[in-house]
Amino acid sequence: MKILVINTGSSSIKYKLFSIDNNTVLAYGNLEKIGESDRGRHTHVVLSGTSENESVQYNPILNHTEGLNTIVSLLTDPETGVIRDVSEIDAVGHRVVHGAETFWEPTIINDQVLDAIRENIPLAPLHNPANILGIEVARKIFPSASQVAVFDTAFHHSIPPKAYLYALPYELYSSLKIRRYGFHGTSHHFVAEETARLLNKPLSDLNLITIHLGNGGSMTAIEKGKRVDTSMGMTPLEGLIMGTRSGDIDPSIPYFLVENSSMSIAEINTLLNKQSGLKGICDLNDMRDIMTAAKKGDERAQTALEMYTYRIKKYIGAYLAVLGEVDAIIFTAGIGEHAPEIRAQVCKGLEKLGIVLDKAKNKSGANKSREIQTDVSPIRIFIIPTDEELKIARETLGLIQ
């Protein structure tokens, strides 16, 4: 059985093709700058045993239909392809960012489901339209394949009202569904299950704090396998400081800006989502560039790093209080997996709370799941590479079977 996982953005398509029968990845890739005036970039990787054959193409990609057809052409190429034709694809798993309160589990897509995803566009105006477009195109290109939606918000469905409600008039929740939903659920779910596997315990026996740190960042508190709180809110803006998102701020700041500047509400929304966070503090949003600048003495870059790790540390403290006891803390995603300096700064000073980092283990460059706490640390500290596509493939398989 072969499952193609698609993550469609407004100008990009990430994909990965799995052969579930022998638990292998056949090919994966990324199309960028779809529909933009300059040349698109398409990275395609074919796996054969332990070797990878990567090809990179630069050519205009006019729209998502052309993009998916390009992917199909590479997957079915007579010389380098990994399948004969599209009929070999048994299912297509789609990442959908926002399921609101409509979808709490993976769902086979039909016209009614697609309409319901459209109804949630106001909650995710930057993401759901692109996800819908990917679904519509894939249904045409893969007519015989089952189409499955896996929702980023679904993993957080067990969060109780005391954590998901905002202290606003209750009718705003009743009528407009204003509440905390949480995101990066597929990633948090994957690393939580991997932690349970590594500890050889059921997830239902574990209290965990999962920390997803990429250009976007979020944290989740898991009590006996159930999610009890998460840092992102109604949208992915709330919570940690991120690459270009502000994270938590005083809610009166947008009102203040409207009253005391020439900015419109739309401009303020752009400011908070695309011009703030690390970029707002030091004009850089790539963590590697920020750490390099800080080492060269750039004070704003150093301040940005301190703010970034301080916010994560505050959420760890809050979640320790919520959970009472914690079995493990997990770092994942690009920064979480590959930035030992960030992990060290986050854990610094938390020794009396049971979080004792081993400096040598933390600096180890092995790109695999591993523990990095000392032998005397009451709380275990893991680095676990996330694999959202694999989780989507598993969810898709479980549903169609």
Secondary structure, DSSP 8 states (H G I E B T S, - for coil): -EEEEEEE-SS-EEEEEEEGGGTEEEEEEEEESTT-SS-EEEEEEEEETTEEEEEEEEE---SHHHHHHHHHHHHT-TTT-SSSSGGG--EEEEEES--TTT-SS-EE--HHHHHHHHHTGGG-TTTHHHHHHHHHHHHHHSTTSEEEEEETTGGGGG--HHHH--SS-HHHHHHH--S---S-HHHHHHHHHHHHHHHTS-GGG-EEEEEEESSSEEEEEEETTEEEEES--SSTTSSS--SS---S--TTHHHHHHHHSS--HHHHHHHHHHS-HHHHHHS---HHHHHHHHHTT-HHHHHHHHHHHHHHHHHHHHHHHHHSS-SEEEEEHHHHHH-HHHHHHHHTT-GGGT--B-HHHHH----S-EE-B-TT-SSEEEE----HHHHHHHHHHHHH-
